[in-house]
Amino acid sequence: MNMNPHMLAGLVVGEGCFTVDGGADSKYSLGWRCRPQFSVAMVSEDRELLEALKEAMQSGYIYELDFGRYEKYAAKNWKPQSKFIVTRIEDLYSKVVPFFEKYPLAGRKKKAFKLFAQIVKIRYEEKRITAVNINKLQELTNELKSLNKRG
């Protein structure tokens, strides 16, 4: 399915998520990890939309979410879900960020993307978390997490 990129940006405003897996982690030299990711999850019936997004991004992968282990989901009439995700920093930097700079988002998602893009740029261009950039990354990550909270 070939979709207009503006339609894909609209899809992301409603269903997308720019997040960072960031927090204390003793496995890292400075004791803190920062792994940005972009994702969109939808009912599997609409997987073709995720395929169009994957095609437009020329990156990422799609998988089926397994809600079977959560017994209460069946009682809530949850339908099978598919998820598109991009985690590779090179793809986030060279494909995802430029796509949304060219086809801007709206509302809170626009704010989240701007924070996310700054994090991705630092992580890509500086290659590592350092004593120099850790405070900025932590500040941006906390701001993004706060913005993404549902209230």
N, C-alpha and C positions, 0 to 999 in steps of 0.2 A: 504494500500500500504506500503510495507516494503522497505525502501530505504537505500542504503549505506550511512553511516554517513558522509563520505567525500563529497558525492553529496549534502547532506543537508547543509554542511558547505559552499560549493560553491554557493548554492541557497542563503544563507544568505549574502555572499559577494555581490551578485548582488541586492538582494531585501530586506535585513534585515536592522534593525535600532536599535541601542543601544542609548537610550536617558534618560534624567533625567528631570523630571518636578521639576525644582528648581527655587526658587525665593522668593522675599519678600512676607510674608503672616502673617498677624497679629494674625491668629488663632493658631500659633505655639509659644511656650514659648520664643524662641530666635528670633521670627519674620521672620523666613526663613524656607521653606520646601525643602525637597530633596526626591523625589520619583522616583527611577530608574525603567525603563521598557524596555523590549525587544519585538520587534514586526517585523512582516513580512506581507506586504499587496500585494495582487495579484488579477488579474482578477478572478472572481468566477469560471470560466471554469477550473482553475488550483487549485481549493480548495483541491483536493486530495494530492497535495504537502504540503499544510498547515496541513492536517490531519496527514501526515507522520512525519512532524516536531513535531507536538503536541505529537504524539505517542513516538517519540524518546526522547523528553524532559520530558514525563510523567507529564506534567503540562500545565498551561495556558488554554486559551479558544479561540474559533474562532467565529467571528460574521460577519454579512454582513454590509458593509458600506452603509450609506444612502446618496447618492449624489442627491436624488430627490429635496432636498431643494435648491440646487444650479442650477438655471435654465440654466446657460451657459454651464454646463457640457453636456447636451444633444446635443447642437450645436457642441461640440468638439468630438462627437462620443465616449464618455466614455462608457465603459462596466461596468456592475455590478462588485463590488470589495468585496473580503473577506479579513479579517485581523485576524492573529494569534497574541496573545499578552500574555506576562507573566509579572505580576506586583507584585506578592507576593514575598516579600524579601527572605523568606525561600527557595522558589523554584528557585529564581535567584541565590542564594548562593550555594545551594546544587545540582542543576540540570543544569541550563543554563551555569553558569561559568565553572564547571568541563567539560561539553560537549565540549566547545570551547577551553579549555585548552588541551583536548585530541585530538580534530580535529581542528587544528589551521586555522585561517582565513588568508587572504592575503590583501595587499595594505592598503588603508586608513581604511578599516573595522577592520583590525588587530589593528591599533593604537586606534581606537574608542573603541574596545573591552577591550584593556588593561586599559584605563581610566575608563571605565564602571566597570570592575572587581574590581578595587581599591575602587570605590564608594560603590559598593555592599558589599564588605568585611567590610568596615568601618560601614556601616549602619546595617549590620547583627551582627557583633561582638560587636559593642558598643551600639546596640539597640536604641539609641536616638541621636539626634543632641545635642551636648554639646558645652559649651564655649571653650572646648579644641579642638574639631574636626571640628567646623564650618568653620574655615578659610580654612582647607585642602579640605573639601567637596565643598566649594564655588569655590576654585581654580580649582579642578578637573572638576566640573560641567561646569564652564565657558570654560575650555579648550575643553571639549567634545562638547559643543554647537558650539564653533568656528570651530572645525573639521567637524561637521555635516552640517555646512552651505553650501549651494550650490552656486557655484560662477560662 
